[in-house]
Amino acid sequence: MIGRLRSALAHSPAGRAVHGLLRDVPERWREGTTRVGAAPRRLLIAPVNSAGQGYAWARAAETIPAVAAANYAYRDPGDVFGFPADHRTPTGVFVRNRTWQRAQRRAVLRRFTHVVIESGRPILGPSPGTVEQVGMLREAGVEVALLFHGSDIRMPSRHAEREPRSPFIDARYPETDRLEEIATRNHALIAATAAPVFVSTLDLLDDVPHATWLPVVIDVDAWRDAGAAPPLERERPIVVHAPSNAGLKGSELIADTMRRLHEEGLVDYREVRGVPAADMPGVYGGADIVLDQFSLGIYGVAAAEAMAAGRLVISHVGDTTRRNAHERTGRRLPILEARADDLEAVLRRAVAARAEHAALAAEGPSYAAAVHDGAMAADALRGFLGGASQGARRPGMGQ
């Protein structure tokens, strides 16, 4: 009934007139401010939402009793991935719209008891800087933590010392100097604020040893359903590589090998780019093997998704990260190890010994369910959310 009423209104002259009025409302009045449900503890995660993780962590936090959560991110108009978010605005509004900035600042200071700042970026507008904004939040009685996703805190100079195929050796990656500057600035932010720190992948503990691991969160059921067909049953297995950043994923290190194996007919190799997030379950679910990355030595969202889909995931994961994963989860990380130099040999063995490698792939969904369904993330956030001092603000205020 409600749906029919909405449809009728949308197609009526009055409905079209209202739509036209809203379309013509100045941008500064249309973007709105970040809202949150009523609860004693109210968490905001902002302003990056990398790979949709701000939104996913907010949902995980809401499984904790007496917690409501929301995420916010600013995005460029050309964003093709379309990750979900509770609230988003165009980057131009965040940077230039003073009216919106003032409204958002009032909303955040009034509505939230806890804020997790992603990637060291200001959340209340571009100025003042993040250190000053942390001070403003604390003066309003808001508890603040910092959260880093990867290149925002990983020091290229240190990574080049510990990874033989690091993209940062001899500044092979063109943005190496810029990333060094960003990471240096964020390490200084950690020191200046003395705020609790979360990192989304285990390798980042090499850069921030005192940080808390906040595991990435995925919709395990959706990815498991997408991979309903068992892998490695085709005569010519489909191998997918979907680099979000080819320069950091080491895509160029494997390109010649994969081209040659594809032309030989051993595998059907497909490199995909710019696919909307909503379409990626179909991409991974339709593959037998997923190649993740071969230069950083990490595992993150893409590998977790491919594991949940029950695909054979092949990637280079550093020894320290594998050991940390086992120690913290009690489980073997079911990612087949390969560096770019031995990828061909690893793939040939996988195609020749299919039952053995299908068994490894079959461990993926249970690992993803145990580690990346949000329960471990909620546990990681619980310490930060449980020790709040709400000051004189009214408990339960949310709107």
Secondary structure, 3 states (H helix, E strand, C coil): CHHHHHHHHHHCHHHHHHHHHHHHCCHHHHCCCCCCCCCCEEEEEECCCHHHHHHHHHHHHCCCCCEEEEEEEEECCCCCCCCCCCEEEEHHHHHHCHHHHHHHHHHHHHHCCEEEEECCCCCCCCCCCHHHHHHHHHHCCCEEEEEECCCCCCCHHHHHHHCCCCCCHHHCCCCHHHHHHHHHHHHHHHHHHCCCEEECCHHHHHCCCCCEECCCCCCHHHHHHHCCCCCCCCCCCEEEECCCCHHHHCHHHHHHHHHHHHHHCCCEEEECCCCCHHHHHHHHHCCCEEECCCCCCCCCHHHHHHHHCCCEEEECCCHHHHHHHHHHHCCCCCCEECCHHHHHHHHHHHHHCHHHHHHHHHCHHHHHHHHCCCHHHHHHHHHHHHCCCCCCCCCCCCC
